[in-house]
Amino acid sequence: MDLIENIRVALHNIRANLLRTILTALIVAIGISSLVGILTSIDGIQKSINSSMSGLGANSFDIEEQGAGSRHSRGGIQQKIYPPITLRQALKFQEKFIRSNEISIFSNITGSMEVKRFSKKTNPNISLTAANEHYIVSKGLDVADGRNFTAQEVQNGSNVAIIGDALRETLFEENEDPVNHDLSFYGTRYRIVGLLKKQGGFSGSGADRRILVPLVTGNRLFIYSQPRYRISVYLADPTEISAAMGDATGIMRSIRKDALSKENSFNIERSESLAESLEEISGKVKLAGTVVGLITLLGASIALMNIMMVSVTERTREIGIRKALGATSRRIKEQFLIEAVVICLLGGVVGILLGILIGNLVANLIGEGTLIIPWAWTLMGLVVCIGVGLVSGVLPANKAARLDPIESLRFE
């Protein structure tokens, strides 16, 4: 009896016990589908996140004065306070830095402003930001109605504004379009040219309580305090980030007149902390999903082993006849191992297809509508199925191979 004959006999026995085979294969399919499904959905969500992270900073870096936001003493040593980046310095950097045309310059003026329109007014919790025309793109914002600032409005300091959705709800009627209407704050009237798309969600309503004004316009509002500007540089090719950061460092040191022997009076940081955090979280979820899938597969292997043990008992006379006709213990062992592996592969194929389907469905519901076919996880699933089949079939196969042919023929 050669290997081909063993495969034929194994398939015949699987068809003879079709219901039992289907139930066993379903157990394996559930384990594989949970494993492949979770990993596929995470890959899909990660791909969606990576494609949108370019607008949230993954392809950009920020420049601000050294020690911004952390001017307290550390270890008993008072940190040196560096002067903030001025508007003149920021504009000079924009002029000299030639690697990118999308350089956002902005300054957060206040977070507790009151805005009025006729008899209506907001609570004093509106944030005001002065920015150039590249700010909206660099921060991943969208204009739902109207338009962005023009370069002329930014340079001329026009009294125009882009508002968040919370201001539209507070100052305007339900069906009223705020674009080309006026509102006032700090005693000055501004014409609304754009409405930001409502964010909500994880950002909360605070992200919708904002007003953007042109850079020079906002600079005029700093009367009693020194403005602090921040620069965000966006690059289309993320591989150029390191070289671009080196160029930006040299340009800013020249603009800020930092001495050769002194440290930088500014800080350049790549905006990838969110991407790294999400990647770390997705890695932990992948690990948890793998553990859940493997536990399910462990249960499937135990069930398969139990069924194969019962099959050995049921086919004792058949094994005795095959041995009497010349089948060796090795061929008997091969027959039962092949049966176990085939059952696992049948369940594995079904499980992989279900896992890819479920994983893509979850990924599309959460992220963009992209199709993910995880070839690596598919190959791993098939290897795991073969491994489960071999592990589950070893004990029953060894039991069948050790049966005495004479005793087997007398078995009822």
N, C-alpha and C positions, 0 to 999 in steps of 0.2 A: 504493500500500500504506500504510494508515494505522496508527496505534498499536495499535488493537484487533487488526488482522490480524497485526501483529508479535508480539503476545502469544500469539495463537492458534498461529502457526507455531513460536514458541519452546517452548510447552508440548507441541506435537506432536513436536518434536525431542527433548525431554527424555524423553517416553514411549518414543520409538524407541530410545533408548540408556539404558534403565531401570537396568540393572546398574551402568553407569558413573556414572549420576546418583546412585544410592544410595550407592556407595562414596565419591564426592566429598562428598555431603551429610553422610555419617558423620564425615568428617574435620572439617568445620565444626562438626558437633554436639558432637564431643569438646571442641573448643576452647571453644565457648559454654558447655557443661555444666560444664567446669572453672572457668570464670570466674564464672558465676552460682551454681554450687554452693558454691564457697568463700565468696563474698560473702554468700550466703543463710545458710550455717551460722554465719558470724561474727555476722550480725545476730541470729540466733536465740539464740546463746550470750550475746551482749551483752544481749538482752532478759531472758534468764533471770537474768543477773548483776544487772541493774538492779532487777529485781523482788525479789531477795533482799538487795540491798545496804541496804535500809531497816533490816533487822535487824542489819546489820553496821556501821552508822554513817553511811550516806549521808544520812539524815534527822536527824542528831543533831550535837551539838557537845559538846566536853569542856572542863572547867574544872579547872585545877591551878595550883599556885603558880608564879610566874615563875621561869624558869631550872631547873625540875625536870629532873634527869638531865643537866644540862650546866653544872655549877658550876665548871668549870675556867677558867683565864684565857684570854682571847682577844686576840691582838695585844698582849700584854704588860700588858693591863688586866684586873684581877681582877673577874669578874662579881659583882654584888651578890647576896648570899644573902637571900632572902625567907623568912619563916616559913611553914611548911606550912599548908594549910587544915585547920582543926580540925573535929571532929564538930559542935560547936555552930554554927560558921559554915555548915557544909554544910546542917544541918537548918534554920537560919534562912533560907538561900537557898531551900530547898525550900518553906518556908512563904510566902515573899514572891513567888516567881516563879509567876505565874498563867497563863502561856501554855500550860503543859503539865502534865498530871497524871502523866506518866511520867518522873520524875527519878531516875536511879540514882546512889546514893552508895555508894562502895566504897573499900576500902583493902587493899592486898596486904601481909599480915602477914609471911609468910615463904615461902621456896621450898625449904626444907630441913628439913622436919618429919618425924618418925617417928610412925606411927599403929599402935595395937595393938588386937587383939581376941582375948581369951583367950590362947592360946599363940602366935598368929600375929601377925606384925608386918611392916611394910613397910620398905623402905630409906629412909634419911633424905633423900628427894627429893620429898616431897609438898608442894605449895604450898597455902597457907591464905589465903583471902580473906574479909574481913568485908564484907557487902553487905546492901542492903535488898531488898524484894520485886520491885523493877523491874530488878535487875541482869541476871537471866537473859534477859529480853526484849531489853534494850539491847545485850547481847553476842551475840545470835543463837544462844543455847543452847536446847536442848530437854530437857524432863524426860521420860525414857523410862519411869520407874516412880515411883509416889508423887506428890508435889506440890511446889509452890513454898512459900517462907516466907509466913506470913500477916503482916499489918500488926501484929497484937498480938505475935507472936513477935519481930518486929524491935524494937518499942518496949520490950518487957519484958526483952529479953536472954535469951530461952529457950535452953537447951542442946540445940539441934537442929542438924542438919547435912544438907547435900546433897553427895553424893560423886560422883566421876567413875568411869567404868567400870573403870579400872585397879585401883582399890581393891576393887571387887567381885570381880575375878578373883583378887586376892592374899589377901583376908581371908575370903572365903566359898567355900563349895563350889559346884560347877558349876551345880546346879539350885536353889540356895538364894536366896531373895529377901531382899536386905539391908534393905528398908524395914521400919521398926519394930524393928530390932535396934540394939544399942549398939556403939560403939567409943570409944576413949579416946586423948587426946593432951594433952600438957602437964598430966598428972595429973588430968584432968577427963573424966567420961563424957558422951557426947553421943548422943542418939537420932537415927537416920537417918530423915528424912522424905521424901527424894527421891533418885532416881538419874538422873544426867545421861546423855543419849544419847551413845553412843560416837562420837567424832569421828575419830580416826585420820587417814588421808589426809595432806594437806599439813600438818595441824596437828601430826602426830607423836603419839607416846604421851604426851608431856609434858602435852598438853592434857587428857588423861584422868586425870592424877595430881593431882587438885585436890579440895579440900574447901571448901565455902562454909558460913559460919556467919552468923547475924544480926548486924546492924551493932553494936548495943550489946554483944552477947556478945563480938564480936571486939575491941571497944574495951577491954574489961577485961584482955585478954591483953597489952596494951602496958604493960609494967612498967618495963623498962629503956631504952625508946626512945620518942621522940615519934611518935605516929601521923600519917600523911600521907594525907589523904583526897582523893579525886578525884570530880568530879561529871560525869555524862553526862546531857544533856537530849535527849530524843527528841520530835520533832514529826511529826504525821501529814501535814502539808502542807509539803513542802520549800521552797515559795516564801516561807514565813514565817521561814526560818532567819536571814536577815540582820537583820530587825527584832528577832527574838528574841535574837540575840547582842548587839544594842545594848542592849536592856532588861537582859539578864543582866549586862552590863558595869557599868551604873549601879547595879544592886542589889549586886553584889559589891564595888564600890568603897565603897559605903556601909557594908556589913557589915565590910569589912576596914579601914575608916577611912583610906583613901588620900587624902592631901591633894590639893587641886585642881591644884597646880603639879607634883605628882609623877606618875611613870608608874604604870601598874597593877602591883600586887604579885602579880598572877595572870596567867595566860595563857588565852585562850579560842580554841579552834581547832576548825574544822569537820572532822569525821571523814570526809574524802572522799579521802584520799591513795590508798587502795586502789582506789577506783573510778576515779580519774584514771590510775593506773598501768595498770589493766586496759584502760581506753579507749585509752591510748597503745599498748599491746601489740597490741590488736585492730586499730588503725589501721595498724600496720606489717605485720601479717599480711594485712590487706586489700590493701595495696600489693603485697606479694609474690604474693598470689593473682592480682591483676590482671595483673602482669607475666607469670606462668606462663600464664594464659589467653590473653594477647595474643601470646605467643610461639607457642603452639599454633595460634592463628588465623593467624599469619604463615605457618606451614607449610601450613595449609589453603589460604591464598590462593595460594601458589606452586603447590601441586598443582592447584588449580582453573584457574590461568592456563595451566599446561602442558596440561591436558585440553582447554581451550578452543582452544589453539593447534593441537592435533591435530584438533579438530573443524573448524577453518577449512580445514585441508589436506584433510580427507576430503570436505568439502562445496564444494570449489572450483567444480565444474561447476554445482552448484545455485545458487551465488552468481552465476555467469556468466549462467545462465538468468534469474534474477530481475532482474539489471541490464539484460539484453536486453529484458525485458518492461516496463522503465521504472522499476525501483526505483533510488532515488538512493543515494549513498554514505551519507547520513545515516540512511536507513531500514535499510540493511544493518548499520550500526554499532549502531543501536537494537536490532535483533534479537539480536545477540550479547550486548549489555549486559543485556538483559532475561533471556536464558537464564542468565547468570552470577548475576544478582541473585535469580532464582527458585530456583536450586539452593542458594544461600546461605541464603535464607529458609526453605526446607524443612529444611535442616540446623539452622538457628537455632531454629526452633520446637521441633524434637525436642530440641535441646540445652538450651533453656530449661526445658522440662518435666522433663528428666532432672536438670538442675541444681537446680530447686526441690525435687524429690523427694529427691535425695541430700543437699542442704543441710539440709532439715528432718529427715531421718533422723539425720544427725550431730548436729544441735542437740538433738534429743529424747533421744539417747543420753547426751549430756553434761549437759544442763540439764533444764528442765521440759518437759512435753509440750505445747508451743504450736506452732500452725501459722503459719508465716511465708510470706507471698506478697510478694516484693520487687518491687513495681511499678516502682520506679525502675530496678533492675537489669534487669528484663525489658525495659523500654523501651530502655535502653542497649544490651542485647544485640541487639535488633532493628535499632537504628541501626548498630551495629557490623557486623551481617550485611550490611546494604545497602552499607555502606562497603567491606567486603571484596569483595562481588560487583562493585561498580563498579571498584575498583582492579584486581581480577583480570581483568575483562573488557575494560578499555580497550585494552591492547596487542593482543589477538586481534581485537577489533572494528575497530581501526584498520587492522590487516593485511587483514581481509576487505574493508573499505571501499575500500582502495587497489588491489584486484585489477582487472586489465584484463578486461573482459567477453569479448573475443575470445580472449585467452589462456586464460581460465577455461573457455570452451566446448571448447577443444582438449585440456584436461587429462584424463589417464586415471588 
